[in-house]
Amino acid sequence: MYLFNPEHDLALANFSPNYTPPASAALMAAELALLPVWYSDGDPVLAEGEQHRLHLEAVRQLLPIPSSLVSCKEISKYTCQPIIPWGWNPALRKRLITCGVQEEQLPSSAELLQLRNYSHRHHAVRILSELLAEEPAFCGESYYFTTLDDLLTYLQSFSGDKLLKMPLSGSGKGLIRILGAITDKQTDWCRRVMREQGGVVAEPVLNKVVDFAMEFYLEEGKARFTGYSLFRAAASGAYLGNELLSDAHIMERLTAYIPAGLLDKLRESLTAKLTAAFPHYTGYAGVDMMICKTEKGYHIQPCVEINMRMNMGMVARLFHDRFIECDGEGRFTIGYFKKPGSALLLHQEMQRESPLRVVDGKIVSGYLSLTPVGADTRYSAYISVR
């Protein structure tokens, strides 16, 4: 049984079974609850509300989706099936126990603590350092500081913008950008993060040209490569969406800047490093990267961060492979709409201007909302295929 809990990163950082997510995260989880049907291999999906059932029934008229929906009250009927969330944390464990799930079906407290350690950004800092030592064609730098004095000394050691990161936070979250000198407010933020999480990650802001990722699946102590992700992010780092492309087409985009052999070497190196670093982890892991423009040409920053959970890049990869023709191209988007009615207006406009065309169970062109859209919708997931 699959479930979508996008508040996972915040809950894992908090690490309390009584954690209450922000209202925005709770709303996102509720409105995008149907998302796992697009990557769940036909297994049941936890989704409350009639709007999800009606949307799934409508989509089934066009595409082969075998997944069924389960409510919290029905979870006890599925005790023999593994539970696969977006990510595990103590708050989710407690929530499922209250829904009737037996504790032996869930990760133990020790396993959750290990996952929290695996999710810490110091692993990305260390692996980046190892990759830079192995290959001079890579670029970037990143450091983990546990004292404020050391951090301030580093920030004052060079000019240009810097980026500070919480050690435990989600992709595109827990970041602050320093423009020139650090402010008093930013210094207070560093003190708080060091007090709560033990340290702060700091790195220079690079001249980014392309955001992409390599996706892996880890099981029984071994990592295997599962595909590429070419994504879009705001200047703040917030995730906007993914390109829907085959791996071959993503490689074409990337090799316009850097040699294919360098990507192959990086993929092999990361497969070994993830296997060594996370021997007790089972699940997806996405390694975010950038192609950057430097004075010496284009280079890869090969390990911006490691997401030890399901991620939107993997959703896009699986969606393209299952529902779009091999040569098809499009976009996967997570939309946020501030005003009531805005999501519905866009939905209706896209349906008129870009009707969905499906041939033999594969999308050839057009727009499709992956989640229900109503008058009050604030979060939606949708695709548009050219």
Secondary structure by P-SEA (a helix, b strand, c coil): ccccccaaaaaaaaccccccccaaaaaaaaaacccccccccccbbbbbcaaaaaaaaaaaacccccbbbbccccccccccbbbbcccccaaaaaaaaaacccccccccaaaaaaaaaaacaaaaaaaaaaaaaacccbbbbbbbbccaaaaaaaaaccccbbbbbcccccccccbbbbcccccaaaaaaaaaaaaaccbbbbbccccccbbbbbbbcccccbbbbcccccccccccccccccccccaaaaaaaaaacccaaaaaaaaaaaaaaaaaaccccbbbbbbbbbbccccccccccccccccccccaaaaaaaaaaccccccbbbbbbbccccccaaaaaaaaaaaaacccccccccccbbbbcccccccccccccccccc
